[in-house]
Amino acid sequence: MRIDHDNPDHHVWDNNGTWWLHYVVYPTRATAERRRVSLKTKILEEARSRRDRIFDWFATREGAELRAA
């Protein structure tokens, strides 16, 4: 996953009042999977916190790589 540290709202977007997380994973070098997950909140700060917790979890997975955009 690529992370744009200059954008505090990277990977989150508002869909009719509810914040969602959008990211792409690359299970192999030849494939990509777009994933969208509801963060189940209408509050941007809470959405950012939930996104960060999810990304922190990914960072602990073996073979996971988070890159700056």
A tleap script that builds the chain and sets N, CA, C and O, in Angstrom:
source leaprc.protein.ff14SB
mol = sequence {
  NMET ARG ILE ASP HIE ASP ASN PRO ASP HIE
  HIE VAL TRP ASP ASN ASN GLY THR TRP TRP
  LEU HIE TYR VAL VAL TYR PRO THR ARG ALA
  THR ALA GLU ARG ARG ARG VAL SER LEU LYS
  THR LYS ILE LEU GLU GLU ALA ARG SER ARG
  ARG ASP ARG ILE PHE ASP TRP PHE ALA THR
  ARG GLU GLY ALA GLU LEU ARG ALA CALA
}
set mol.1.N position { 0.846 -1.177 0.000 }
set mol.1.CA position { 0.000 0.000 0.000 }
set mol.1.C position { 0.882 1.228 0.000 }
set mol.1.O position { 1.945 1.247 0.621 }
set mol.2.N position { 0.439 2.238 -0.693 }
set mol.2.CA position { 1.168 3.498 -0.726 }
set mol.2.C position { 0.451 4.520 0.136 }
set mol.2.O position { -0.772 4.653 0.081 }
set mol.3.N position { 1.221 5.231 0.925 }
set mol.3.CA position { 0.656 6.204 1.858 }
set mol.3.C position { 1.218 7.587 1.548 }
set mol.3.O position { 2.433 7.772 1.485 }
set mol.4.N position { 0.333 8.546 1.357 }
set mol.4.CA position { 0.720 9.936 1.114 }
set mol.4.C position { 0.699 10.662 2.453 }
set mol.4.O position { -0.360 11.078 2.924 }
set mol.5.N position { 1.870 10.813 3.061 }
set mol.5.CA position { 1.951 11.425 4.388 }
set mol.5.C position { 1.629 12.915 4.369 }
set mol.5.O position { 1.400 13.504 5.425 }
set mol.6.N position { 1.608 13.537 3.191 }
set mol.6.CA position { 1.255 14.956 3.087 }
set mol.6.C position { -0.255 15.173 3.109 }
set mol.6.O position { -0.717 16.303 3.266 }
set mol.7.N position { -1.018 14.107 2.952 }
set mol.7.CA position { -2.476 14.192 2.922 }
set mol.7.C position { -3.039 13.452 4.140 }
set mol.7.O position { -3.015 12.221 4.168 }
set mol.8.N position { -3.544 14.176 5.147 }
set mol.8.CA position { -4.045 13.500 6.354 }
set mol.8.C position { -5.269 12.620 6.086 }
set mol.8.O position { -5.613 11.767 6.904 }
set mol.9.N position { -5.918 12.825 4.948 }
set mol.9.CA position { -7.111 12.038 4.619 }
set mol.9.C position { -6.820 10.939 3.591 }
set mol.9.O position { -7.732 10.429 2.941 }
set mol.10.N position { -5.535 10.580 3.454 }
set mol.10.CA position { -5.208 9.542 2.479 }
set mol.10.C position { -5.994 8.271 2.782 }
set mol.10.O position { -6.135 7.866 3.936 }
set mol.11.N position { -6.494 7.662 1.733 }
set mol.11.CA position { -7.213 6.390 1.771 }
set mol.11.C position { -8.611 6.447 2.387 }
set mol.11.O position { -9.256 5.404 2.495 }
set mol.12.N position { -9.103 7.607 2.790 }
set mol.12.CA position { -10.473 7.678 3.309 }
set mol.12.C position { -11.306 8.597 2.429 }
set mol.12.O position { -10.807 9.586 1.891 }
set mol.13.N position { -12.578 8.258 2.290 }
set mol.13.CA position { -13.495 9.136 1.577 }
set mol.13.C position { -14.877 9.030 2.180 }
set mol.13.O position { -15.258 8.020 2.771 }
set mol.14.N position { -15.618 10.122 2.007 }
set mol.14.CA position { -16.969 10.258 2.556 }
set mol.14.C position { -17.966 9.789 1.505 }
set mol.14.O position { -18.011 10.325 0.398 }
set mol.15.N position { -18.754 8.797 1.852 }
set mol.15.CA position { -19.787 8.287 0.963 }
set mol.15.C position { -21.130 8.480 1.655 }
set mol.15.O position { -21.524 7.681 2.504 }
set mol.16.N position { -21.825 9.544 1.285 }
set mol.16.CA position { -23.132 9.859 1.860 }
set mol.16.C position { -23.094 9.963 3.383 }
set mol.16.O position { -24.001 9.493 4.069 }
set mol.17.N position { -22.037 10.581 3.903 }
set mol.17.CA position { -21.960 10.831 5.335 }
set mol.17.C position { -21.207 9.795 6.139 }
set mol.17.O position { -20.918 10.027 7.313 }
set mol.18.N position { -20.880 8.659 5.547 }
set mol.18.CA position { -20.118 7.624 6.240 }
set mol.18.C position { -18.734 7.532 5.615 }
set mol.18.O position { -18.594 7.511 4.392 }
set mol.19.N position { -17.716 7.476 6.463 }
set mol.19.CA position { -16.339 7.404 5.971 }
set mol.19.C position { -15.956 5.971 5.644 }
set mol.19.O position { -16.282 5.037 6.376 }
set mol.20.N position { -15.257 5.821 4.527 }
set mol.20.CA position { -14.807 4.528 4.027 }
set mol.20.C position { -13.303 4.539 3.842 }
set mol.20.O position { -12.696 5.591 3.641 }
set mol.21.N position { -12.715 3.367 3.911 }
set mol.21.CA position { -11.295 3.166 3.656 }
set mol.21.C position { -11.159 2.502 2.293 }
set mol.21.O position { -11.858 1.533 1.992 }
set mol.22.N position { -10.257 3.027 1.471 }
set mol.22.CA position { -9.997 2.451 0.158 }
set mol.22.C position { -8.504 2.208 0.039 }
set mol.22.O position { -7.702 3.111 0.278 }
set mol.23.N position { -8.131 0.999 -0.328 }
set mol.23.CA position { -6.719 0.691 -0.507 }
set mol.23.C position { -6.576 -0.424 -1.530 }
set mol.23.O position { -7.548 -1.095 -1.878 }
set mol.24.N position { -5.368 -0.610 -2.001 }
set mol.24.CA position { -5.066 -1.645 -2.983 }
set mol.24.C position { -4.007 -2.554 -2.384 }
set mol.24.O position { -3.004 -2.088 -1.843 }
set mol.25.N position { -4.239 -3.851 -2.486 }
set mol.25.CA position { -3.225 -4.822 -2.067 }
set mol.25.C position { -2.726 -5.554 -3.307 }
set mol.25.O position { -3.439 -5.691 -4.300 }
set mol.26.N position { -1.500 -6.014 -3.223 }
set mol.26.CA position { -0.865 -6.711 -4.333 }
set mol.26.C position { -0.477 -8.108 -3.862 }
set mol.26.O position { 0.640 -8.316 -3.388 }
set mol.27.N position { -1.400 -9.074 -3.992 }
set mol.27.CA position { -1.107 -10.424 -3.500 }
set mol.27.C position { 0.040 -11.095 -4.259 }
set mol.27.O position { 0.755 -11.928 -3.703 }
set mol.28.N position { 0.208 -10.732 -5.513 }
set mol.28.CA position { 1.354 -11.191 -6.302 }
set mol.28.C position { 1.847 -9.997 -7.107 }
set mol.28.O position { 1.182 -8.962 -7.158 }
set mol.29.N position { 2.987 -10.133 -7.722 }
set mol.29.CA position { 3.511 -9.028 -8.537 }
set mol.29.C position { 2.634 -8.756 -9.757 }
set mol.29.O position { 2.685 -7.664 -10.323 }
set mol.30.N position { 1.842 -9.725 -10.162 }
set mol.30.CA position { 1.041 -9.584 -11.374 }
set mol.30.C position { -0.419 -9.229 -11.105 }
set mol.30.O position { -1.178 -9.007 -12.048 }
set mol.31.N position { -0.824 -9.171 -9.843 }
set mol.31.CA position { -2.229 -8.903 -9.545 }
set mol.31.C position { -2.377 -7.799 -8.510 }
set mol.31.O position { -1.495 -7.565 -7.683 }
set mol.32.N position { -3.526 -7.126 -8.584 }
set mol.32.CA position { -3.869 -6.084 -7.618 }
set mol.32.C position { -5.334 -6.255 -7.246 }
set mol.32.O position { -6.162 -6.612 -8.083 }
set mol.33.N position { -5.641 -5.997 -5.989 }
set mol.33.CA position { -7.026 -6.078 -5.519 }
set mol.33.C position { -7.396 -4.763 -4.850 }
set mol.33.O position { -6.751 -4.350 -3.886 }
set mol.34.N position { -8.433 -4.105 -5.360 }
set mol.34.CA position { -8.950 -2.905 -4.713 }
set mol.34.C position { -9.882 -3.332 -3.589 }
set mol.34.O position { -10.753 -4.181 -3.774 }
set mol.35.N position { -9.688 -2.739 -2.441 }
set mol.35.CA position { -10.544 -3.073 -1.301 }
set mol.35.C position { -11.149 -1.805 -0.731 }
set mol.35.O position { -10.491 -0.769 -0.631 }
set mol.36.N position { -12.403 -1.907 -0.364 }
set mol.36.CA position { -13.127 -0.799 0.250 }
set mol.36.C position { -13.821 -1.335 1.496 }
set mol.36.O position { -14.508 -2.356 1.460 }
set mol.37.N position { -13.623 -0.620 2.594 }
set mol.37.CA position { -14.159 -1.066 3.878 }
set mol.37.C position { -14.817 0.123 4.559 }
set mol.37.O position { -14.213 1.190 4.673 }
set mol.38.N position { -16.055 -0.058 5.012 }
set mol.38.CA position { -16.707 1.004 5.767 }
set mol.38.C position { -16.015 1.161 7.111 }
set mol.38.O position { -15.747 0.178 7.801 }
set mol.39.N position { -15.726 2.404 7.477 }
set mol.39.CA position { -15.144 2.690 8.785 }
set mol.39.C position { -16.236 2.918 9.825 }
set mol.39.O position { -15.945 3.122 11.004 }
set mol.40.N position { -17.480 2.884 9.390 }
set mol.40.CA position { -18.664 2.928 10.259 }
set mol.40.C position { -18.666 4.121 11.202 }
set mol.40.O position { -18.979 4.004 12.387 }
set mol.41.N position { -18.307 5.273 10.644 }
set mol.41.CA position { -18.356 6.508 11.420 }
set mol.41.C position { -18.661 7.675 10.491 }
set mol.41.O position { -18.362 7.630 9.298 }
set mol.42.N position { -19.249 8.699 11.043 }
set mol.42.CA position { -19.521 9.927 10.306 }
set mol.42.C position { -18.545 11.035 10.709 }
set mol.42.O position { -18.635 12.162 10.223 }
set mol.43.N position { -17.614 10.698 11.604 }
set mol.43.CA position { -16.674 11.672 12.155 }
set mol.43.C position { -15.296 11.444 11.524 }
set mol.43.O position { -14.715 10.366 11.654 }
set mol.44.N position { -14.784 12.468 10.843 }
set mol.44.CA position { -13.519 12.337 10.123 }
set mol.44.C position { -12.363 11.928 11.034 }
set mol.44.O position { -11.578 11.052 10.671 }
set mol.45.N position { -12.245 12.538 12.196 }
set mol.45.CA position { -11.139 12.207 13.093 }
set mol.45.C position { -11.181 10.739 13.515 }
set mol.45.O position { -10.141 10.088 13.615 }
set mol.46.N position { -12.378 10.224 13.761 }
set mol.46.CA position { -12.528 8.810 14.111 }
set mol.46.C position { -12.174 7.933 12.911 }
set mol.46.O position { -11.560 6.878 13.073 }
set mol.47.N position { -12.554 8.361 11.717 }
set mol.47.CA position { -12.214 7.608 10.506 }
set mol.47.C position { -10.699 7.519 10.339 }
set mol.47.O position { -10.169 6.455 10.020 }
set mol.48.N position { -10.008 8.626 10.552 }
set mol.48.CA position { -8.540 8.615 10.451 }
set mol.48.C position { -7.934 7.660 11.477 }
set mol.48.O position { -7.007 6.914 11.164 }
set mol.49.N position { -8.455 7.686 12.690 }
set mol.49.CA position { -7.951 6.808 13.744 }
set mol.49.C position { -8.167 5.342 13.386 }
set mol.49.O position { -7.269 4.519 13.564 }
set mol.50.N position { -9.333 5.019 12.893 }
set mol.50.CA position { -9.629 3.634 12.509 }
set mol.50.C position { -8.754 3.205 11.338 }
set mol.50.O position { -8.250 2.082 11.316 }
set mol.51.N position { -8.571 4.100 10.361 }
set mol.51.CA position { -7.681 3.807 9.230 }
set mol.51.C position { -6.279 3.510 9.740 }
set mol.51.O position { -5.655 2.535 9.322 }
set mol.52.N position { -5.785 4.351 10.642 }
set mol.52.CA position { -4.429 4.171 11.154 }
set mol.52.C position { -4.285 2.854 11.901 }
set mol.52.O position { -3.252 2.193 11.790 }
set mol.53.N position { -5.299 2.462 12.659 }
set mol.53.CA position { -5.241 1.175 13.368 }
set mol.53.C position { -5.213 0.011 12.381 }
set mol.53.O position { -4.493 -0.965 12.589 }
set mol.54.N position { -5.995 0.113 11.309 }
set mol.54.CA position { -5.996 -0.941 10.284 }
set mol.54.C position { -4.629 -1.013 9.615 }
set mol.54.O position { -4.094 -2.104 9.418 }
set mol.55.N position { -4.057 0.139 9.263 }
set mol.55.CA position { -2.744 0.146 8.625 }
set mol.55.C position { -1.659 -0.347 9.585 }
set mol.55.O position { -0.720 -1.018 9.158 }
set mol.56.N position { -1.775 -0.024 10.863 }
set mol.56.CA position { -0.823 -0.543 11.850 }
set mol.56.C position { -0.890 -2.065 11.898 }
set mol.56.O position { 0.135 -2.737 12.007 }
set mol.57.N position { -2.108 -2.602 11.816 }
set mol.57.CA position { -2.276 -4.059 11.808 }
set mol.57.C position { -1.596 -4.655 10.579 }
set mol.57.O position { -0.880 -5.651 10.678 }
set mol.58.N position { -1.828 -4.031 9.408 }
set mol.58.CA position { -1.182 -4.520 8.187 }
set mol.58.C position { 0.336 -4.526 8.331 }
set mol.58.O position { 0.998 -5.460 7.879 }
set mol.59.N position { 0.884 -3.504 8.947 }
set mol.59.CA position { 2.337 -3.375 9.075 }
set mol.59.C position { 2.950 -4.512 9.887 }
set mol.59.O position { 4.143 -4.785 9.756 }
set mol.60.N position { 2.156 -5.176 10.721 }
set mol.60.CA position { 2.674 -6.283 11.531 }
set mol.60.C position { 2.613 -7.619 10.798 }
set mol.60.O position { 3.144 -8.614 11.292 }
set mol.61.N position { 1.984 -7.658 9.644 }
set mol.61.CA position { 1.841 -8.905 8.898 }
set mol.61.C position { 3.128 -9.215 8.148 }
set mol.61.O position { 3.751 -8.328 7.564 }
set mol.62.N position { 3.507 -10.454 8.171 }
set mol.62.CA position { 4.710 -10.876 7.466 }
set mol.62.C position { 4.545 -10.650 5.965 }
set mol.62.O position { 3.527 -11.025 5.383 }
set mol.63.N position { 5.526 -10.052 5.359 }
set mol.63.CA position { 5.497 -9.806 3.919 }
set mol.63.C position { 4.762 -8.547 3.520 }
set mol.63.O position { 4.768 -8.180 2.345 }
set mol.64.N position { 4.123 -7.871 4.474 }
set mol.64.CA position { 3.395 -6.637 4.150 }
set mol.64.C position { 4.386 -5.507 3.927 }
set mol.64.O position { 5.421 -5.422 4.587 }
set mol.65.N position { 4.044 -4.645 2.983 }
set mol.65.CA position { 4.900 -3.501 2.691 }
set mol.65.C position { 4.031 -2.274 2.504 }
set mol.65.O position { 3.172 -2.248 1.622 }
set mol.66.N position { 4.245 -1.259 3.323 }
set mol.66.CA position { 3.548 0.014 3.197 }
set mol.66.C position { 4.552 1.006 2.636 }
set mol.66.O position { 5.642 1.172 3.183 }
set mol.67.N position { 4.180 1.669 1.535 }
set mol.67.CA position { 5.109 2.594 0.881 }
set mol.67.C position { 4.557 4.001 0.881 }
set mol.67.O position { 3.344 4.209 0.847 }
set mol.68.N position { 5.456 4.959 0.920 }
set mol.68.CA position { 5.055 6.359 0.748 }
set mol.68.C position { 4.680 6.567 -0.709 }
set mol.68.O position { 5.303 6.006 -1.610 }
set mol.69.N position { 3.658 7.377 -0.927 }
set mol.69.CA position { 3.198 7.625 -2.303 }
set mol.69.C position { 4.142 8.550 -3.023 }
set mol.69.O position { 3.920 8.873 -4.189 }
savepdb mol mol.pdb
quit
